[in-house]
Amino acid sequence: MNSRYLAADALLGDENGSTIFGSIATNIDARAQGV
């Protein structure tokens, strides 16, 4: 997985997507994993 995606996930929010930024990070993380 690309470290940029991990960084975005860490910086923008938790996995629950409790904020709009968290939701974006979760979506990026899912794409990075090929889900």
Helices and strands as residue ranges (DSSP letters): H 3-12, H 20-32
